[in-house]
Amino acid sequence: MVYIGSWDGYVYALNALTGKEIWRFHTWRFDAEIGIVATPVVANGIVYIGSQGIASFYAINASTGKEVWKGVFLWCVLPLL
């Protein structure tokens, strides 16, 4: 699978061979001008990604697209991995 963050506030999991969408995960967005500009990191079956909407950091199950946990940071999202 290929994982991408998008300006529309979604994280997408795509089939690497066909490009077909497997799942999508919606992150919270402050407004339509804020999306995901970070590159996802995948480790041990978890997709980690930061979102600009209220500076959130997500852990998403790589197979199902379900949220494992979310952290909200008041000032900024620092590189954690």
N, C-alpha and C positions, 0 to 999 in steps of 0.2 A: 504494500500500500504506500501511497504518497500522501503526506499530510501538509496542508497549506492553510495559512491564515489569510483572510480576505478583508478588503476595505469595507465590506458589508457587515462586518462584525461576526461572521461565521468562521469556524474551523471546519475544513472539509477533509474527508478521507476519500481518496480516489484509488481505483484499481490501477496499478502501475502499468499494466499492459493495455487496457482498453480506455482508461480515463473515465470510466463510469463511476458516478458517485456511490459510495458505500454508506456513508453517514455524514451528517452535518451537525455541528454543535453551535448554538447561539450564545455568544458572550453578551454581557450587558454593554450597551452603548449609551454614552451621554447624549449624543445627537447624531444626525445622519453624516456629519463630517468626521466622525471618529470611528476608526476600524482597527484592524489588526495589521501592524506593520512588522511584527517580530517573526522570526523563523522558529517554527516548532522544534522541540527537542524530544526524541523518543528514547526511552530507556525502560527496560523491564516491563514492557507492555503498557506503559503510560505515556501519553502525549502531554508535554509541558509547554504552555504558551502564555505570554502576557498579552493583555488587552489594554488599550488606552482608556476605555470607559472606566471611570473611577479607579484607575490603576489597579486592575485585578490580575491575578496570576492563577491559572487553572491547571489542574491535573485531570486528564480525560482518559478513560479506558480506551486503549488503541483499537480494540476489536469491536466494542459496542458503541462508542461515542458517548457514553454516559459519564457525567461528572463524578470524579472520585473525591476531589476537594477543591476549594477556592480560597485564595487569600486576597484580602483587600488592603491596599497600602495607601495611607493618607497622602504621602508626598510623591513617591515615585516607585517604579518597579526596577529593582537593581538586578543585574545579572546574577542569578543564583546557581547556574549550572556551568 
